[in-house]
Amino acid sequence: MKGHKFDIAIVDLGLPDGSGIDIISALSASRPETTIVVATVMGDDASVIAALSQGAQGYLLKDSPIDVFVRQLNLIEQGLPALSPSIARRIVEHFRKTAIIHDEGSDLTPRERDVLGLIGRGLRNADTANALGLSESTVASHIKSIYAKLGISSRAEAALQAARMGLTQS
């Protein structure tokens, strides 16, 4: 990417040699003027929220009809986000639920909220421990407590909850 200028980057999340989320994060940091649009088959909430929270301004599903795909890309010129209709509906639904979920996380301790925010950004236990000055076993203990309090059982659900609670912003 160095030495190349471009106005738009179309990024797939499922890359054979890495994560599209990492590319979105790097592009957002190094080229804030570049419009980043995800084009992928991954339409699950965790993927959508992870991509948008890392800086993607659009999210298009590859199975969209070509005319819808092109129309959504053309909206970028008007300053509008390029979103597949099904993704736009899910984002609206996400924000309807956000107020309720804020209350669900109210019994988390401040440290648990810190841990949840970092795993919501995709950090592994070791990286989270390093960032917070904790041991990996302490982070694992916090994660177990977070899962129990939120009624979740996976990192993907944790990332989704963190985003819904507004904990994934840097």
N, C-alpha and C positions, 0 to 999 in steps of 0.2 A: 504494500500500500504506500510505502514511502516513495516520494517523488512523483506520484500520480495525483492528479486533481480530478475530482468527480463531484457532481452535485447530489447524486443519489446512489445508495448502495442497497441492493436487493440481496438479502441474506437468508439462507436456509438454516434452520436450527439443527437439522440432522446431518452433520457433516462427517465424512469418514475419518477425518484426521483431527477432530476436535469439536468444540461446542460453538454453535452459532451465537449463543448468549455471550461467550467470551469475545467474539468479534464485535458484537453490538456494543459491549462495554468499552472495548478499546477504541472503536470508532467514535463513540460519544465523547470520550475523553480527549482524543487527539484531533478530531475533526468535527467540532460541534456544528459547523455550518452544513454538514452533509446530512441529507434526509435519509434515514434508515428505514427500510420497509422489509418486513419478514415475509417470505414466500415459502410456505411449508405445508406438510400434510398434518402437522401436529396442532390440533385444535383444542387440546385440553386446557383447562383454566390455568394450571400451574405454568405451562409453556407460554401462554398469552401474557400472563401477569409478569413472569420473569422477563420476557422480551421487552414489554412496554416499560417496566420499571428500570430497565438498564438503558433505555434511551431510544428504542424503536418508535417511530412516529406512525407506523402503519403495520398492519398484520393481515396478510392475504392467504387464504387457503388455496393450495394448488389445484384442488378439485373444483374450484369455482369455474363457471363457464368463462371462456376466453373474453367475451364481450364485457362481463362484469369485472374481470381482472383488469382489463385495459381501462375501463371507465373509472375504476377506483384509482389506478395509477395516475390518470389524467387529473383527478381532483387535487393532487399535490400542487400543481401549478396555481391553483386557486387558494392555496394555503390550508386545505382541508386534509384530514388524515385519510390514508388509504386503508379502509377496513372492509373485510368481507362482511356482508350483511349479518351472517350468523355470529361473527365475532362482535360486531357492534351491539347486537342484542344481548350477548353475554356480558359485555362490559357494563351496559346499562343495568342489568340484573345484579351484577357484582356491587355496584354502588348503592343499589336499593338495600342490599344485605349488610353493607359496611357498618352502619350504625349499630345493628344488632351484634355484630361480631366484635366491635370495640368493647361492648359490655362483657362479652364472653371472655375476653383476655384480661379483664380488670383484676382478677385474682392472681395474675402472674407477678412475681417480684420484679423489681427493676433489673436485677441481673438476668433473670429468665427472659425478660423482654429484650435485653441486649443480645443474649445468645440466640433467641428466636430471630431477631433482625439479621444477624450475621448468617445464620443457616438459610434464612430466606433469600439472601443475596448469593447463595451457592457455595459458601465457605464450608470446608470440611471441618471435622472436630479439631484436628491439629491446628489448622489456621485460625479457627475461632478461639481456641485456647491461647494461642500466641497473641492474637489481637487484644484479648481481654486480660492477659497476664494470669491465666488460670492453667491448671493441669488438664490434660485430656480427660482424666477420670472425672474431674469436677464438671467439665462441659458435658460429658456423657450423663452424669447425674442430673444436671439441669435439663437436658433434653428429655430424659425419662419423665421428669416432673412436668415439663411443658406438655408432653404427649398426654399424660394422665389428666391434667387440668383442662386441656382443650378437646379431649376425646378424639385424638388423632393417632395414627399408627405408622406414618411414613414421612420421609423428608419432603416429598412432593406436597403432602397435605400441610406440613409445617411451613413450606415456602408460600403456599397459597394463603394460609392464615396470617403469616407475617405481612404479606402484601395487603391483605384486607385490613389489617390493623394499622397500616401506615408505617411499618417498621423497616421497610426495605430501602427507604431513601437514605442516601449517603450523608 
